[in-house]
Amino acid sequence: MPFTYNKIEYRGEACIEITGFEGAVRSLTFPDRIGELPVRSIGKHAFAGRKDVQEVSLPQSLRRLNLFAFHNCSRLRAMSLYDSVEDYYDGVIRQCGALEEITIRGSGRSFALMKEMLEDNDRAMSFHLYLPDGEIRLSFPDYALIASENTMARTIQFAYEGGGYAYRNCVRKKEIRFREYDRLFPFMEHDDPEFAAVIASDRLLYAHDLDSSSEERYTAFLTDHAADALKTFIRKGQMDKVQLITENGLADEEALSEALKLASERKETAICAVLMESGRGRERKGQDLSLQLDDWDDW
């Protein structure tokens, strides 16, 4: 097995701590056992600084993520794990600049792991939670801590720039404050319309504890920014979000035509089909819409 590891004792139990991986690898799926012993820990700096790892899937047996376990993995894009992780140490995903998608499967009784991961990385990230009573998807914008010198008072003053810090504060150890999260949206509408479209689409697709006024605001925003939102979702290959806009009639003819052209250029065949079907649906309803794919490339 290319994983390197040590046999350790963790909370009185004999188990495995993984310390690294031999050779280059793009997608890492960790075992839940090595031999007869469960994998309970990822060691300090075990994968820090690796440039090859892009996806990580951690096992349900895991209980501890040690200091800087995946620190500065510059190409790490997605991580999947369970809320069985009890000990999350500083710097596990710090400086992972490409990390966008984190999936957590859990009981829904604790959000401590999600909170700790949000505190560990100031970049924009999306969390997809699989819980016993359903799925939740929430996206968090980036932020920066800015230090400035007050020469008169001879002090250093700190301020947060960007909406990410306020959004992160909506996640507590035992709960997610959805209403508080939704009330922050007017700030994002003006500060970062592109990421606002991500937040709006996530909340509409996974409408956990979403009140009617917030639903209306998210829908109105996507309607007003349908063209740009479709471009963002097509570039990310997010079929479900494209369907959200097309199936609810949020985009006009021009926005759909531009989206179809972009999807064609990027060879997103499934998304092209969705956009063209939306056009045919409008024609059946008597609306003046003629989506065409004049410059379809050879596939």
Secondary structure, 3 states (H helix, E strand, C coil): CCEEEEEEEECCEEEEEEEEECCCCCEEECCCEECCEEEEEECCCCCCCCCCCCEEECCCCCCEECCCCCCCCCCCCEEEEECCCCEECCCCCCCCCCCCEEEEECCCCCCHHHHHHHHHCCCCEEEEEEECCEEEEEEECCCEEEEEEECCCCEEEEEEECCHHHHHCCECCCCECHHHHHHCHHHHHHHCHHHHHHHHHHHHHCCCCCCHHHHHHHHHHHHHCHHHHHHHHHHCCCHHHHHHHHHCCCCCHHHHHHHHHHHHHCCCHHHHHHHHHHHHHHHHCCCCCCCCCCCCCCC
